Amino acid sequence: MTVDPNVFLAILAMAAATVLTRISGLLLIRFVTIGPQQRRALEAIPPAVLMAVIAPTALVTGPAETLAALATALAATRLPLLAAVATGVIVVAVARALIGA
Protein backbone atom coordinates (compact mmCIF):
# COMPACT_ATOMS: atom_id res chain seq x y z
CA MET A 1 0.00 0.00 0.00
CA THR A 2 1.38 3.40 -0.94
CA VAL A 3 0.46 6.73 0.51
CA ASP A 4 0.20 9.74 -1.75
CA PRO A 5 2.38 12.50 -0.26
CA ASN A 6 -0.26 15.14 -1.00
CA VAL A 7 -2.91 13.18 0.90
CA PHE A 8 -0.53 12.68 3.80
CA LEU A 9 0.27 16.40 3.91
CA ALA A 10 -3.42 17.29 3.76
CA ILE A 11 -4.14 14.98 6.71
CA LEU A 12 -1.27 16.49 8.70
CA ALA A 13 -2.48 20.02 7.92
CA MET A 14 -6.02 19.20 9.04
CA ALA A 15 -4.73 17.60 12.24
CA ALA A 16 -2.57 20.64 12.97
CA ALA A 17 -5.48 23.01 12.34
CA THR A 18 -7.69 20.98 14.69
CA VAL A 19 -5.11 20.90 17.48
CA LEU A 20 -4.29 24.61 17.12
CA THR A 21 -7.97 25.55 17.19
CA ARG A 22 -8.59 23.58 20.37
CA ILE A 23 -5.47 24.81 22.13
CA SER A 24 -6.09 28.44 21.18
CA GLY A 25 -9.63 28.21 22.56
CA LEU A 26 -8.32 26.91 25.88
CA LEU A 27 -5.68 29.64 26.05
CA LEU A 28 -7.96 32.50 25.02
CA ILE A 29 -10.80 31.58 27.39
CA ARG A 30 -8.57 32.64 30.30
CA PHE A 31 -9.06 36.27 29.26
CA VAL A 32 -12.85 36.12 28.93
CA THR A 33 -15.33 36.62 31.74
CA ILE A 34 -18.37 34.40 31.30
CA GLY A 35 -21.58 35.70 32.83
CA PRO A 36 -24.68 33.68 33.70
CA GLN A 37 -26.35 34.26 30.32
CA GLN A 38 -23.25 33.20 28.41
CA ARG A 39 -22.87 30.14 30.63
CA ARG A 40 -26.47 29.07 29.92
CA ALA A 41 -25.89 29.56 26.20
CA LEU A 42 -22.71 27.48 26.30
CA GLU A 43 -24.46 24.72 28.27
CA ALA A 44 -27.16 24.54 25.58
CA ILE A 45 -24.70 23.74 22.80
CA PRO A 46 -24.12 19.97 23.41
CA PRO A 47 -27.84 19.02 23.35
CA ALA A 48 -28.36 21.23 20.29
CA VAL A 49 -25.52 19.50 18.45
CA LEU A 50 -26.89 16.11 19.49
CA MET A 51 -30.32 16.98 18.07
CA ALA A 52 -28.75 18.26 14.85
CA VAL A 53 -26.96 14.93 14.43
CA ILE A 54 -29.91 12.65 15.16
CA ALA A 55 -32.75 14.67 13.58
CA PRO A 56 -32.10 13.45 10.01
CA THR A 57 -32.12 9.86 11.24
CA ALA A 58 -35.41 10.39 13.04
CA LEU A 59 -37.08 11.81 9.95
CA VAL A 60 -36.06 9.24 7.32
CA THR A 61 -35.90 5.88 9.11
CA GLY A 62 -38.33 3.55 10.81
CA PRO A 63 -40.45 3.84 13.94
CA ALA A 64 -37.76 2.46 16.27
CA GLU A 65 -35.32 5.20 15.30
CA THR A 66 -38.00 7.88 15.54
CA LEU A 67 -38.96 6.68 19.01
CA ALA A 68 -35.29 6.64 20.05
CA ALA A 69 -34.78 10.17 18.72
CA LEU A 70 -37.75 11.39 20.73
CA ALA A 71 -36.48 9.64 23.86
CA THR A 72 -33.01 11.12 23.33
CA ALA A 73 -34.44 14.61 22.88
CA LEU A 74 -36.43 14.31 26.09
CA ALA A 75 -33.48 12.84 27.99
CA ALA A 76 -31.16 15.60 26.74
CA THR A 77 -33.32 18.20 28.48
CA ARG A 78 -32.73 16.62 31.91
CA LEU A 79 -29.69 14.33 31.78
CA PRO A 80 -26.02 14.76 30.94
CA LEU A 81 -25.14 14.27 27.27
CA LEU A 82 -23.68 10.76 27.69
CA ALA A 83 -26.76 9.58 29.57
CA ALA A 84 -29.02 11.03 26.87
CA VAL A 85 -27.10 9.19 24.16
CA ALA A 86 -27.21 5.97 26.17
CA THR A 87 -30.96 6.40 26.56
CA GLY A 88 -31.35 6.66 22.80
CA VAL A 89 -29.23 3.59 22.19
CA ILE A 90 -31.19 1.53 24.70
CA VAL A 91 -34.55 2.69 23.35
CA VAL A 92 -33.64 1.91 19.73
CA ALA A 93 -32.32 -1.54 20.69
CA VAL A 94 -35.44 -2.42 22.67
CA ALA A 95 -37.78 -0.97 20.03
CA ARG A 96 -36.05 -2.89 17.25
CA ALA A 97 -36.32 -6.08 19.28
CA LEU A 98 -40.01 -5.54 19.96
CA ILE A 99 -40.98 -4.22 16.53
CA GLY A 100 -38.69 -6.57 14.66
CA ALA A 101 -37.17 -3.90 12.45
Backbone as JSON Lines, residues from 0, in Angstrom:
{"i":0,"aa":"M","n":[0.84,-1.17,0.0],"ca":[0.0,0.0,0.0],"c":[0.89,1.23,0.0]}
{"i":1,"aa":"T","n":[0.6,2.16,-0.88],"ca":[1.38,3.4,-0.94],"c":[0.5,4.56,-0.5]}
{"i":2,"aa":"V","n":[1.16,5.54,0.05],"ca":[0.46,6.73,0.51],"c":[0.89,7.89,-0.36]}
{"i":3,"aa":"D","n":[-0.09,8.56,-0.94],"ca":[0.2,9.74,-1.75],"c":[0.71,10.84,-0.83]}
{"i":4,"aa":"P","n":[1.84,11.46,-1.13],"ca":[2.38,12.5,-0.26],"c":[1.43,13.69,-0.09]}
{"i":5,"aa":"N","n":[0.68,14.03,-1.12],"ca":[-0.26,15.14,-1.0],"c":[-1.38,14.82,-0.02]}
{"i":6,"aa":"V","n":[-1.87,13.58,-0.04],"ca":[-2.91,13.18,0.9],"c":[-2.36,13.19,2.32]}
{"i":7,"aa":"F","n":[-1.16,12.69,2.48],"ca":[-0.53,12.68,3.8],"c":[-0.35,14.1,4.33]}
{"i":8,"aa":"L","n":[0.1,15.01,3.49],"ca":[0.27,16.4,3.91],"c":[-1.07,17.06,4.25]}
{"i":9,"aa":"A","n":[-2.09,16.73,3.49],"ca":[-3.42,17.29,3.76],"c":[-3.93,16.8,5.12]}
{"i":10,"aa":"I","n":[-3.72,15.52,5.42],"ca":[-4.14,14.98,6.71],"c":[-3.37,15.64,7.85]}
{"i":11,"aa":"L","n":[-2.08,15.81,7.67],"ca":[-1.27,16.49,8.7],"c":[-1.73,17.93,8.9]}
{"i":12,"aa":"A","n":[-2.02,18.63,7.81],"ca":[-2.48,20.02,7.92],"c":[-3.81,20.1,8.65]}
{"i":13,"aa":"M","n":[-4.73,19.19,8.35],"ca":[-6.02,19.2,9.04],"c":[-5.85,18.87,10.52]}
{"i":14,"aa":"A","n":[-4.98,17.94,10.83],"ca":[-4.73,17.6,12.24],"c":[-4.13,18.79,12.97]}
{"i":15,"aa":"A","n":[-3.18,19.47,12.34],"ca":[-2.57,20.64,12.97],"c":[-3.59,21.75,13.18]}
{"i":16,"aa":"A","n":[-4.45,21.98,12.2],"ca":[-5.48,23.01,12.34],"c":[-6.44,22.66,13.48]}
{"i":17,"aa":"T","n":[-6.79,21.4,13.61],"ca":[-7.69,20.98,14.69],"c":[-7.05,21.2,16.05]}
{"i":18,"aa":"V","n":[-5.8,20.77,16.19],"ca":[-5.11,20.9,17.48],"c":[-4.92,22.38,17.83]}
{"i":19,"aa":"L","n":[-4.5,23.19,16.86],"ca":[-4.29,24.61,17.12],"c":[-5.6,25.32,17.5]}
{"i":20,"aa":"T","n":[-6.68,24.94,16.86],"ca":[-7.97,25.55,17.19],"c":[-8.37,25.22,18.62]}
{"i":21,"aa":"R","n":[-8.2,23.99,19.01],"ca":[-8.59,23.58,20.37],"c":[-7.68,24.22,21.42]}
{"i":22,"aa":"I","n":[-6.39,24.23,21.17],"ca":[-5.47,24.81,22.13],"c":[-5.68,26.31,22.25]}
{"i":23,"aa":"S","n":[-5.89,26.99,21.12],"ca":[-6.09,28.44,21.18],"c":[-7.37,28.78,21.94]}
{"i":24,"aa":"G","n":[-8.41,27.97,21.79],"ca":[-9.63,28.21,22.56],"c":[-9.38,28.09,24.05]}
{"i":25,"aa":"L","n":[-8.62,27.09,24.45],"ca":[-8.32,26.91,25.88],"c":[-7.46,28.05,26.42]}
{"i":26,"aa":"L","n":[-6.54,28.55,25.6],"ca":[-5.68,29.64,26.05],"c":[-6.42,30.96,26.09]}
{"i":27,"aa":"L","n":[-7.26,31.22,25.1],"ca":[-7.96,32.5,25.02],"c":[-9.1,32.62,26.03]}
{"i":28,"aa":"I","n":[-9.68,31.53,26.46],"ca":[-10.8,31.58,27.39],"c":[-10.37,32.13,28.75]}
{"i":29,"aa":"R","n":[-9.07,32.1,29.03],"ca":[-8.57,32.64,30.3],"c":[-8.82,34.14,30.41]}
{"i":30,"aa":"F","n":[-8.91,34.82,29.27],"ca":[-9.06,36.27,29.26],"c":[-10.5,36.72,29.09]}
{"i":31,"aa":"V","n":[-11.44,35.8,29.13],"ca":[-12.85,36.12,28.93],"c":[-13.63,35.85,30.21]}
{"i":32,"aa":"T","n":[-14.45,36.8,30.59],"ca":[-15.33,36.62,31.74],"c":[-16.68,36.12,31.22]}
{"i":33,"aa":"I","n":[-17.11,35.0,31.75],"ca":[-18.37,34.4,31.3],"c":[-19.43,34.67,32.35]}
{"i":34,"aa":"G","n":[-20.47,35.38,31.94],"ca":[-21.58,35.7,32.83],"c":[-22.6,34.58,32.83]}
{"i":35,"aa":"P","n":[-23.68,34.74,33.61],"ca":[-24.68,33.68,33.7],"c":[-25.4,33.41,32.39]}
{"i":36,"aa":"Q","n":[-25.67,34.47,31.61],"ca":[-26.35,34.26,30.32],"c":[-25.45,33.51,29.34]}
{"i":37,"aa":"Q","n":[-24.18,33.89,29.31],"ca":[-23.25,33.2,28.41],"c":[-23.06,31.75,28.84]}
{"i":38,"aa":"R","n":[-23.03,31.51,30.13],"ca":[-22.87,30.14,30.63],"c":[-24.06,29.28,30.21]}
{"i":39,"aa":"R","n":[-25.28,29.82,30.34],"ca":[-26.47,29.07,29.92],"c":[-26.43,28.78,28.43]}
{"i":40,"aa":"A","n":[-25.99,29.77,27.65],"ca":[-25.89,29.56,26.2],"c":[-24.87,28.48,25.87]}
{"i":41,"aa":"L","n":[-23.74,28.49,26.55],"ca":[-22.71,27.48,26.3],"c":[-23.18,26.09,26.74]}
{"i":42,"aa":"E","n":[-23.96,26.02,27.8],"ca":[-24.46,24.72,28.27],"c":[-25.51,24.15,27.33]}
{"i":43,"aa":"A","n":[-26.14,25.01,26.51],"ca":[-27.16,24.54,25.58],"c":[-26.57,23.98,24.3]}
{"i":44,"aa":"I","n":[-25.3,24.17,24.06],"ca":[-24.7,23.74,22.8],"c":[-24.65,22.22,22.65]}
{"i":45,"aa":"P","n":[-24.18,21.43,23.63],"ca":[-24.12,19.97,23.41],"c":[-25.46,19.33,23.06]}
{"i":46,"aa":"P","n":[-26.56,19.63,23.77],"ca":[-27.84,19.02,23.35],"c":[-28.28,19.49,21.96]}
{"i":47,"aa":"A","n":[-27.98,20.73,21.62],"ca":[-28.36,21.23,20.29],"c":[-27.59,20.49,19.2]}
{"i":48,"aa":"V","n":[-26.32,20.25,19.42],"ca":[-25.52,19.5,18.45],"c":[-26.03,18.07,18.36]}
{"i":49,"aa":"L","n":[-26.36,17.47,19.49],"ca":[-26.89,16.11,19.49],"c":[-28.16,16.03,18.67]}
{"i":50,"aa":"M","n":[-29.06,16.98,18.84],"ca":[-30.32,16.98,18.07],"c":[-30.05,17.19,16.58]}
{"i":51,"aa":"A","n":[-29.08,18.03,16.25],"ca":[-28.75,18.26,14.85],"c":[-28.2,16.99,14.2]}
{"i":52,"aa":"V","n":[-27.52,16.17,14.97],"ca":[-26.96,14.93,14.43],"c":[-28.03,13.86,14.26]}
{"i":53,"aa":"I","n":[-28.94,13.75,15.23],"ca":[-29.91,12.65,15.16],"c":[-31.2,13.01,14.44]}
{"i":54,"aa":"A","n":[-31.48,14.28,14.23],"ca":[-32.75,14.67,13.58],"c":[-32.91,14.06,12.19]}
{"i":55,"aa":"P","n":[-31.9,14.08,11.32],"ca":[-32.1,13.45,10.01],"c":[-32.43,11.96,10.11]}
{"i":56,"aa":"T","n":[-31.83,11.28,11.05],"ca":[-32.12,9.86,11.24],"c":[-33.57,9.66,11.67]}
{"i":57,"aa":"A","n":[-34.04,10.52,12.54],"ca":[-35.41,10.39,13.04],"c":[-36.44,10.62,11.95]}
{"i":58,"aa":"L","n":[-36.1,11.44,10.97],"ca":[-37.08,11.81,9.95],"c":[-37.12,10.87,8.76]}
{"i":59,"aa":"V","n":[-36.1,10.06,8.54],"ca":[-36.06,9.24,7.32],"c":[-35.98,7.74,7.58]}
{"i":60,"aa":"T","n":[-36.01,7.32,8.83],"ca":[-35.9,5.88,9.11],"c":[-37.2,5.36,9.71]}
{"i":61,"aa":"G","n":[-37.13,4.22,10.31],"ca":[-38.33,3.55,10.81],"c":[-38.81,4.06,12.16]}
{"i":62,"aa":"P","n":[-39.85,3.4,12.67],"ca":[-40.45,3.84,13.94],"c":[-39.53,3.66,15.15]}
{"i":63,"aa":"A","n":[-38.67,2.66,15.13],"ca":[-37.76,2.46,16.27],"c":[-36.79,3.63,16.39]}
{"i":64,"aa":"E","n":[-36.26,4.08,15.28],"ca":[-35.32,5.2,15.3],"c":[-36.02,6.51,15.67]}
{"i":65,"aa":"T","n":[-37.24,6.68,15.19],"ca":[-38.0,7.88,15.54],"c":[-38.3,7.92,17.03]}
{"i":66,"aa":"L","n":[-38.7,6.77,17.58],"ca":[-38.96,6.68,19.01],"c":[-37.68,6.96,19.81]}
{"i":67,"aa":"A","n":[-36.56,6.41,19.36],"ca":[-35.29,6.64,20.05],"c":[-34.87,8.1,19.98]}
{"i":68,"aa":"A","n":[-35.11,8.75,18.84],"ca":[-34.78,10.17,18.72],"c":[-35.62,11.01,19.67]}
{"i":69,"aa":"L","n":[-36.88,10.67,19.79],"ca":[-37.75,11.39,20.73],"c":[-37.29,11.17,22.17]}
{"i":70,"aa":"A","n":[-36.96,9.94,22.5],"ca":[-36.48,9.64,23.86],"c":[-35.16,10.37,24.14]}
{"i":71,"aa":"T","n":[-34.29,10.42,23.15],"ca":[-33.01,11.12,23.33],"c":[-33.24,12.61,23.52]}
{"i":72,"aa":"A","n":[-34.14,13.18,22.74],"ca":[-34.44,14.61,22.88],"c":[-34.99,14.92,24.27]}
{"i":73,"aa":"L","n":[-35.88,14.09,24.75],"ca":[-36.43,14.31,26.09],"c":[-35.36,14.12,27.17]}
{"i":74,"aa":"A","n":[-34.53,13.1,27.0],"ca":[-33.48,12.84,27.99],"c":[-32.44,13.96,28.0]}
{"i":75,"aa":"A","n":[-32.17,14.54,26.84],"ca":[-31.16,15.6,26.74],"c":[-31.58,16.86,27.48]}
{"i":76,"aa":"T","n":[-32.88,17.01,27.74],"ca":[-33.32,18.2,28.48],"c":[-33.07,18.07,29.98]}
{"i":77,"aa":"R","n":[-32.89,16.84,30.47],"ca":[-32.73,16.62,31.91],"c":[-31.44,15.93,32.32]}
{"i":78,"aa":"L","n":[-30.85,15.15,31.42],"ca":[-29.69,14.33,31.78],"c":[-28.43,14.86,31.12]}
{"i":79,"aa":"P","n":[-27.27,14.44,31.62],"ca":[-26.02,14.76,30.94],"c":[-26.01,14.14,29.54]}
{"i":80,"aa":"L","n":[-25.16,14.67,28.67],"ca":[-25.14,14.27,27.27],"c":[-24.92,12.76,27.1]}
{"i":81,"aa":"L","n":[-23.97,12.19,27.82],"ca":[-23.68,10.76,27.69],"c":[-24.89,9.91,28.1]}
{"i":82,"aa":"A","n":[-25.57,10.32,29.14],"ca":[-26.76,9.58,29.57],"c":[-27.88,9.7,28.54]}
{"i":83,"aa":"A","n":[-28.0,10.86,27.9],"ca":[-29.02,11.03,26.87],"c":[-28.73,10.13,25.67]}
{"i":84,"aa":"V","n":[-27.48,10.07,25.27],"ca":[-27.1,9.19,24.16],"c":[-27.35,7.73,24.52]}
{"i":85,"aa":"A","n":[-26.98,7.35,25.73],"ca":[-27.21,5.97,26.17],"c":[-28.7,5.64,26.19]}
{"i":86,"aa":"T","n":[-29.51,6.6,26.58],"ca":[-30.96,6.4,26.56],"c":[-31.44,6.11,25.15]}
{"i":87,"aa":"G","n":[-30.97,6.89,24.18],"ca":[-31.35,6.66,22.8],"c":[-30.92,5.31,22.27]}
{"i":88,"aa":"V","n":[-29.73,4.89,22.63],"ca":[-29.23,3.59,22.19],"c":[-30.07,2.46,22.78]}
{"i":89,"aa":"I","n":[-30.39,2.57,24.04],"ca":[-31.19,1.53,24.7],"c":[-32.59,1.48,24.1]}
{"i":90,"aa":"V","n":[-33.19,2.65,23.89],"ca":[-34.55,2.69,23.35],"c":[-34.59,2.11,21.93]}
{"i":91,"aa":"V","n":[-33.62,2.45,21.09],"ca":[-33.64,1.91,19.73],"c":[-33.41,0.41,19.74]}
{"i":92,"aa":"A","n":[-32.57,-0.09,20.62],"ca":[-32.32,-1.54,20.69],"c":[-33.57,-2.28,21.14]}
{"i":93,"aa":"V","n":[-34.22,-1.77,22.18],"ca":[-35.44,-2.42,22.67],"c":[-36.56,-2.31,21.63]}
{"i":94,"aa":"A","n":[-36.71,-1.15,21.03],"ca":[-37.78,-0.97,20.03],"c":[-37.56,-1.87,18.82]}
{"i":95,"aa":"R","n":[-36.33,-1.99,18.37],"ca":[-36.05,-2.89,17.25],"c":[-36.34,-4.34,17.62]}
{"i":96,"aa":"A","n":[-36.04,-4.71,18.86],"ca":[-36.32,-6.08,19.28],"c":[-37.82,-6.34,19.35]}
{"i":97,"aa":"L","n":[-38.56,-5.36,19.83],"ca":[-40.01,-5.54,19.96],"c":[-40.74,-5.42,18.63]}
{"i":98,"aa":"I","n":[-40.32,-4.46,17.82],"ca":[-40.98,-4.22,16.53],"c":[-40.51,-5.22,15.48]}
{"i":99,"aa":"G","n":[-39.25,-5.63,15.61],"ca":[-38.69,-6.57,14.66],"c":[-38.09,-5.9,13.43]}
{"i":100,"aa":"A","n":[-37.75,-4.63,13.57],"ca":[-37.17,-3.9,12.45],"c":[-35.68,-4.01,12.43]}
